[in-house]
Amino acid sequence: MKNYILLFILFSCCENKTINKSEIVGSEKEIALILAERKWNEVYGKSQISGQKPFVAEKKNDSIWIVHGTFNKTGFGGVAYAEVNVKTQEVIEYTHGE
């Protein structure tokens, strides 16, 4: 009987938390860079995006980071741009210049 009471107390006191395995762990800057690159690769293709490294991430406000690529050596073409909400881990806006 004591074991059942102990188990009841244990389960009633603890929160039932599930871990979202798709959640990215790291600094806010790292999260912004990873999410932006994933979105760009999905939309524009990995070959186009990999030529724009290193990516630059700058904090816009409390939860939004602006991430963009750098121009290639030829200086032709545009770069990828994204705004990432690191709190919700979502890309809220993205584009690619011409």
Summary of the structure (lengths in Angstrom):
residues: 98
radius of gyration: 20.6
end to end distance: 72.2
largest distance: 76.8
contacts: 229
relative contact order: 0.17
helix: 35%
strand: 22%
